[in-house]
Amino acid sequence: LSVEFILGLFAAGWTELQILESYPTLTRESIRAIFAFTVECMQDEVIYTLAPMAEAR
């Protein structure tokens, strides 16, 4: 299972319990490691939010 896959499950609304029950080889510690890895990868990234564009008329 990839980091991207597990994060995608969370993004889709899965809970930690649902993930752990569906993928018994994962542990709470491995899920925490996924988030720690993601934080490390993103620490120097800048994320800009854009204002919604007015709808074309």
N, C-alpha and C positions, 0 to 999 in steps of 0.2 A: 504494500500500500504506500502510495507516495504522499508527501507533505501536501501537495496540491489537491489530491483526492480527499484527504481528511479535512482540509480547510474548506473544500467545496461542500462537504456534508454539513459543516457548521453553517456555511453561507446559505445553504438550502433549508436551514431551520432545524436540523437534527440536534438533539441534545447529546451531551457527553454520555449519558446512560444509554441512549439508543445506539450510539456508535460502539460503545464497549460491549453491549449485548450482541450486536450484529457482527462484530469483528473481535472474537474472544482472544486473539493473539495480542491485541493492543492492551495497554495498561494506562492507568491515570498518569503515571510518570511519563509514558511515551507521548501522551497527548500534551502534557506540559512541555516536553522537549520540542514538540512541533511548534508550539507558540514561541518558545525561547529562540528557536532557530529563525522563525519568521521575524521576530523583533530584531535579531542581529542582522538579518539581511536588509531590513527596511530602515535601520537607524540613520542612515545618511541620505535617505530619499526625502524629497519634498513633494507633497501632494497638494495640488491646487484644486479648489472646487470652482466650478463655473456657475455663474448665475443662469437660470433657465432662460432660454431664448423666447422672445415673444412669438406667438404662433403666426405663421404667414396668413395673410387674409386674402 
